[in-house]
Amino acid sequence: MEEQPEKSPKKPIHSYIRYSATGFQMLATIGIFTFAGYKIDEYRGSEKLIFTALLGLIGVIASLYQVVRQLNSKK
């Protein structure tokens, strides 16, 4: 009888896809928060982009929270 070659696990490819999707999700979250802050500053006519910076920072914190939550739940 012929021996069948061992199948290589698809786990590493799955991990790459999962982590790259997480990166795109972080980028989208930060981008949406920053864009909302920019629009608020534009509406108010502010010279200093306070809301852009503040909501951008909140977006970074929210995206990091999402990543930590995803990594802890999908072990």
N, C-alpha and C positions, 0 to 999 in steps of 0.2 A: 504494500500500500504506500501511497505517496503521503509524505508529511505536508501538511498545509503550513505555509509560513505564518508566523505570529502576526496578528494584526496590531499595527501601531495604535496606541491610544490617541483619540482625538481631543484629549483634555487640553493640551497646550494651545491648540488653535482656538478652542472655545474660550480659553482664558484671555487670549489676545483680543478676540472680538468683544468680550465683556468689558475689558478694561478700556479699549478704545471707545466703546459706546459711552462709558462713564466719563471719559474726557470730553466728548462732544456734549454730553449733558451738562457738565460743569461750565463749558464755554457758553452754551445757550442760556443757562441760568444767570451767569454774570452779565452777559450781553443784554438780556431783557431788563434786568434791574438797572444797569447803567443807562440804557436807552430811555427808560422811564424817568430816571433822574434828570437826564439831559432835556427831555421834553418839559419837565416841570420847571427847570431853570429857564428854558426858552420862553415858556408861557409867562413867567414872572418877570422876565427881562433882566435877570441878574447878570452882573458882570463877573462875579465870582461863581464858579460852578459848584456850589455847596451841595445841592441835592444830587448832582452827578457823582460826586465823590462819596457822599454818604450812602446812597443806594448801591453804588458799585461795591463798597465795603460790605454792605449787608448781603449783596449777591455772592460775594466770596465766602462769607460765613455760611450762608444757606447752602451753597454748593458743597462745601466741605462737610457740612452736617449730613447731606444726602449721601455723599460717598462713604462716610463712616457707617451710616446706617445700612447701606447696601452691602458693604464688606462684612459687617457683623452678621447679617441675616442670611447670606448665601455661602455658608461654609461647606 
